[in-house]
Structure formats: structure tokens, C-alpha cells
């Protein structure tokens, strides 16, 4: 366990050490807002950004919405398996687990929701 500040400094150190220019996550905007709001709260508004300055944030969910979720085969896969949203106008879900089921061909796949397991399936989504 580390403090929020220690986590922030550790990420900055890793980004500097390995010359990281971008960080990727599924639904990255959610994580960005959560870390920004937490940073803002903990510092009484003095500091806002959690990530080091200049680091790009890539969102595999947004990428999937633009690329995978528009494919006829993915739409059909979601319709046939009940992976459509419950909106007035249903759309294919873009949850990492559903995307990975489509990409891998393993419709029984259950996401572990652990750090490493999440990274490994998100890498496959990004690669696809």
C-alpha cells in the first residue's frame, strides 16, 4: 500500500525511466477523471493532474467504439449473444470482456479483473 502521492511519484518515475510517452487504459477517461478529482480533493484544489505533464492518454474503449464496434461482424456477434446496450437505440457493448470474447473467439471468457489480467486483454484489444 502506498499513499496517493507515492503512487503519483512512482508513475512519474517509471515514465521518466522508460521514456514513456503514452498510457493506455480501457475507459481511460473514467480513470483520468477519478485520479484528477482525487488529486484535486487531496490538495484542496492546488494540484489537478495525476499523470506527468505531456503524457498522452489512449483509450482502448474509444478506439474499439470507432473501429471494432462499427464492424458488421461485431454487431452481429453482440446481437446474437445479448451484448447490446439497453439504450432506446441499442448499440453493441464495448466492455473489455465482450470485446475480448469477440477477438479471441472464446465466448465463455470471464474477465479476472486483476491488474495484470486486465492489461493483457486490453493489449489484445489495442492490437486488434
Backbone as numpy.savetxt, mean C-alpha at the origin, in Angstrom:
# Nx Ny Nz CAx CAy CAz Cx Cy Cz
10.15 -2.55 20.40 9.30 -1.37 20.40 10.19 -0.12 20.40
9.78 0.84 19.60 10.49 2.12 19.56 9.46 3.24 19.60
9.92 4.41 19.93 9.03 5.57 19.92 8.77 5.97 18.46
7.77 6.80 18.29 7.46 7.29 16.95 8.67 8.04 16.38
9.31 8.85 17.19 10.48 9.60 16.76 11.61 8.65 16.35
11.84 7.60 17.15 12.88 6.63 16.81 12.58 5.94 15.48
11.31 5.61 15.25 10.92 5.00 13.98 11.20 5.95 12.82
10.87 7.21 13.01 11.10 8.22 11.98 12.59 8.34 11.67
13.42 8.37 12.70 14.86 8.49 12.52 15.46 7.22 11.89
14.93 6.07 12.25 15.40 4.81 11.66 15.09 4.77 10.16
13.89 5.18 9.79 13.53 5.22 8.37 14.43 6.20 7.62
14.67 7.36 8.20 15.54 8.35 7.56 16.95 7.79 7.39
17.45 7.10 8.40 18.79 6.50 8.35 18.88 5.45 7.26
17.87 4.59 7.16 17.86 3.54 6.13 17.78 4.16 4.74
16.95 5.18 4.59 16.83 5.85 3.29 18.16 6.46 2.87
18.86 7.06 3.82 20.16 7.67 3.51 21.20 6.59 3.20
21.27 5.57 4.04 22.28 4.51 3.89 22.16 3.81 2.53
20.93 3.52 2.10 20.72 2.77 0.87 20.29 3.65 -0.31
20.37 4.96 -0.12 20.05 5.92 -1.18 18.64 5.68 -1.74
17.70 5.47 -0.85 16.31 5.19 -1.23 15.65 6.48 -1.72
15.02 6.40 -2.86 14.37 7.57 -3.46 12.85 7.47 -3.42
12.31 6.25 -3.20 10.87 6.07 -3.18 10.50 4.97 -2.19
9.36 5.13 -1.57 8.80 4.12 -0.68 7.44 3.73 -1.25
7.18 2.43 -1.24 5.97 1.92 -1.85 5.11 1.20 -0.82
3.79 1.38 -0.93 2.86 0.66 -0.06 1.52 0.54 -0.76
0.74 -0.45 -0.35 -0.61 -0.59 -0.87 -1.50 0.33 -0.05
-2.22 1.21 -0.72 -3.01 2.26 -0.07 -2.07 3.21 0.69
-1.02 3.61 0.02 0.03 4.45 0.61 -0.52 5.77 1.15
-1.54 6.30 0.51 -2.09 7.57 0.98 -2.63 7.44 2.40
-3.23 6.30 2.73 -3.70 6.06 4.10 -2.54 6.12 5.09
-1.45 5.41 4.76 -0.28 5.40 5.64 0.33 6.79 5.75
0.40 7.50 4.62 0.95 8.85 4.61 0.15 9.76 5.55
-1.17 9.71 5.41 -2.02 10.56 6.28 -1.88 10.16 7.74
-1.85 8.86 8.02 -1.76 8.40 9.41 -0.44 8.85 10.06
0.67 8.69 9.35 1.95 9.10 9.93 2.06 10.62 10.01
1.53 11.31 9.03 1.55 12.78 9.05 0.71 13.30 10.21
-0.50 12.77 10.37 -1.38 13.22 11.46 -0.78 12.90 12.83
-0.17 11.72 12.95 0.46 11.35 14.22 1.63 12.29 14.52
2.47 12.53 13.53 3.61 13.45 13.70 3.11 14.83 14.10
2.08 15.31 13.45 1.50 16.61 13.74 0.98 16.66 15.17
0.29 15.61 15.59 -0.28 15.55 16.94 0.82 15.50 18.00
1.80 14.63 17.80 2.84 14.45 18.81 3.74 15.68 18.97
3.82 16.51 17.96 4.67 17.69 18.03 3.86 18.98 18.14
2.58 18.85 18.46 1.69 20.01 18.58 1.75 20.90 17.35
1.83 20.27 16.19 1.80 21.00 14.93 3.13 21.54 14.46
4.21 21.32 15.24 5.52 21.85 14.87 6.10 21.13 13.65
5.91 19.80 13.59 6.42 19.00 12.48 5.27 18.23 11.84
5.33 18.12 10.52 4.24 17.46 9.80 4.67 16.18 9.10
5.77 16.24 8.41 6.17 15.11 7.57 6.87 14.02 8.38
6.48 12.78 8.14 7.12 11.63 8.77 8.28 11.12 7.92
8.08 11.08 6.62 9.12 10.58 5.72 10.17 11.66 5.46
11.40 11.23 5.16 12.44 12.21 4.83 12.05 13.06 3.63
12.50 14.29 3.61 12.20 15.20 2.52 12.69 14.62 1.19
11.86 14.70 0.19 12.23 14.28 -1.16 11.93 12.83 -1.49
11.53 12.04 -0.52 11.20 10.64 -0.78 9.85 10.58 -1.49
9.81 9.91 -2.63 8.55 9.74 -3.34 7.75 8.61 -2.69
6.44 8.74 -2.74 5.55 7.71 -2.20 4.79 7.10 -3.37
4.96 5.79 -3.57 4.29 5.08 -4.64 3.20 4.22 -4.04
2.03 4.24 -4.66 0.86 3.53 -4.13 0.46 2.41 -5.08
0.70 1.16 -4.64 0.35 0.03 -5.51 -1.16 -0.12 -5.68
-1.94 0.38 -4.74 -3.40 0.32 -4.90 -3.84 1.25 -6.03
-3.29 2.45 -6.06 -3.62 3.39 -7.13 -3.13 2.86 -8.47
-1.93 2.27 -8.47 -1.42 1.68 -9.70 -2.34 0.58 -10.20
-2.80 -0.27 -9.27 -3.69 -1.37 -9.63 -5.03 -0.85 -10.15
-5.53 0.22 -9.55 -6.79 0.80 -10.02 -6.66 1.26 -11.46
-5.51 1.83 -11.79 -5.30 2.36 -13.13 -4.96 1.29 -14.17
-4.32 0.21 -13.73 -3.81 -0.77 -14.69 -4.56 -2.11 -14.63
-4.57 -2.74 -13.47 -5.14 -4.08 -13.36 -6.67 -4.06 -13.34
-7.24 -3.16 -12.54 -8.69 -3.14 -12.35 -9.46 -2.72 -13.60
-8.77 -2.26 -14.60 -9.43 -1.87 -15.86 -9.41 -3.00 -16.89
-8.67 -4.07 -16.58 -8.58 -5.20 -17.51 -9.88 -5.99 -17.49
-10.35 -6.37 -18.66 -11.59 -7.16 -18.76 -11.47 -8.46 -17.98
-10.31 -9.09 -18.03 -10.13 -10.37 -17.33 -10.21 -10.18 -15.81
-9.71 -9.05 -15.31 -9.77 -8.80 -13.86 -11.21 -8.50 -13.44
-11.89 -7.70 -14.22 -13.29 -7.38 -13.93 -14.12 -8.66 -13.89
-13.91 -9.53 -14.88 -14.63 -10.80 -14.92 -14.29 -11.66 -13.71
-13.02 -11.73 -13.35 -12.57 -12.48 -12.17 -13.29 -11.99 -10.92
-13.37 -10.68 -10.75 -14.03 -10.11 -9.57 -15.53 -10.37 -9.58
-16.16 -10.24 -10.74 -17.60 -10.50 -10.84 -17.90 -11.96 -10.50
-17.12 -12.87 -11.04 -17.37 -14.30 -10.85 -17.11 -14.76 -9.41
-16.27 -14.04 -8.69 -15.88 -14.46 -7.35 -16.43 -13.57 -6.23
-17.30 -12.63 -6.58 -17.89 -11.76 -5.57 -16.94 -10.73 -4.99
-15.98 -10.28 -5.80 -15.00 -9.30 -5.35 -15.31 -7.90 -5.91
-16.58 -7.58 -5.95 -16.99 -6.25 -6.41 -17.31 -5.39 -5.19
-17.13 -4.08 -5.32 -17.47 -3.17 -4.22 -18.98 -3.11 -4.07
-19.43 -2.60 -2.95 -20.87 -2.47 -2.68 -21.40 -1.08 -3.01
-20.73 -0.38 -3.89 -21.17 0.96 -4.28 -22.43 0.87 -5.14
-23.05 2.02 -5.35 -24.22 2.09 -6.23 -23.86 1.53 -7.61
-22.65 1.87 -8.05 -22.11 1.30 -9.28 -20.93 0.42 -8.88
-21.14 -0.89 -8.75 -20.06 -1.78 -8.27 -18.82 -1.72 -9.17
-17.67 -1.75 -8.50 -16.38 -1.77 -9.19 -15.56 -2.93 -8.62
-14.58 -3.40 -9.37 -13.71 -4.47 -8.85 -12.95 -3.99 -7.62
-12.86 -4.85 -6.61 -12.08 -4.51 -5.43 -10.59 -4.47 -5.79
-9.85 -3.62 -5.10 -8.41 -3.53 -5.32 -7.65 -3.80 -4.03
-8.24 -4.63 -3.17 -7.53 -5.06 -1.97 -6.33 -5.90 -2.41
-5.25 -5.81 -1.66 -4.04 -6.55 -2.01 -4.32 -8.05 -2.11
-5.11 -8.57 -1.20 -5.42 -10.00 -1.20 -6.13 -10.43 -2.48
-7.09 -9.65 -2.92 -7.85 -9.97 -4.15 -6.94 -9.85 -5.37
-6.15 -8.79 -5.42 -5.23 -8.61 -6.54 -4.24 -9.77 -6.61
-3.73 -10.18 -5.47 -2.78 -11.29 -5.46 -3.44 -12.60 -5.88
-4.68 -12.80 -5.48 -5.40 -14.00 -5.92 -5.47 -14.05 -7.44
-5.76 -12.92 -8.05 -5.86 -12.83 -9.51 -4.49 -13.08 -10.16
-3.48 -12.38 -9.66 -2.14 -12.46 -10.25 -1.56 -13.86 -10.12
-1.73 -14.47 -8.95 -1.12 -15.77 -8.68 -1.94 -16.94 -9.21
-3.22 -16.70 -9.47 -4.10 -17.79 -9.87 -4.54 -18.65 -8.70
-4.24 -18.21 -7.49 -4.60 -18.94 -6.27 -5.76 -18.23 -5.58
-6.97 -18.62 -5.94 -8.16 -17.95 -5.41 -8.44 -18.32 -3.95
-7.65 -19.22 -3.39 -7.79 -19.60 -1.97 -6.80 -18.84 -1.08
-5.96 -18.02 -1.69 -4.93 -17.30 -0.94 -5.54 -16.45 0.16
-4.98 -16.53 1.36 -5.38 -15.70 2.50 -4.17 -14.89 2.93
-4.32 -13.60 2.95 -3.23 -12.70 3.33 -2.91 -12.87 4.82
-1.61 -12.96 5.14 -1.17 -13.13 6.52 -1.26 -11.83 7.34
-1.17 -10.71 6.67 -1.17 -9.40 7.34 0.00 -9.26 8.32
1.16 -9.76 7.89 2.39 -9.50 8.63 3.27 -8.66 7.72
4.20 -7.94 8.32 5.02 -7.02 7.54 5.67 -7.65 6.33
6.42 -8.72 6.52 7.13 -9.34 5.41 6.18 -9.93 4.38
5.15 -10.64 4.84 4.20 -11.25 3.91 3.50 -10.18 3.07
3.13 -9.07 3.69 2.48 -7.98 2.95 3.43 -7.42 1.89
4.67 -7.21 2.27 5.65 -6.67 1.32 5.82 -7.61 0.12
5.86 -8.90 0.39 6.08 -9.85 -0.70 4.92 -9.87 -1.70
3.67 -9.77 -1.23 2.57 -9.76 -2.20 2.44 -8.39 -2.86
2.77 -7.32 -2.15 2.72 -5.99 -2.75 3.79 -5.85 -3.82
4.93 -6.52 -3.62 5.98 -6.54 -4.65 5.45 -7.22 -5.92
4.70 -8.30 -5.74 4.13 -8.99 -6.90 3.09 -8.12 -7.62
2.30 -7.40 -6.86 1.31 -6.48 -7.46 2.04 -5.41 -8.26
3.08 -4.82 -7.66 3.84 -3.78 -8.34 4.49 -4.33 -9.60
5.10 -5.50 -9.51 5.79 -6.11 -10.65 4.81 -6.39 -11.78
3.61 -6.89 -11.42 2.60 -7.20 -12.42 2.19 -5.94 -13.17
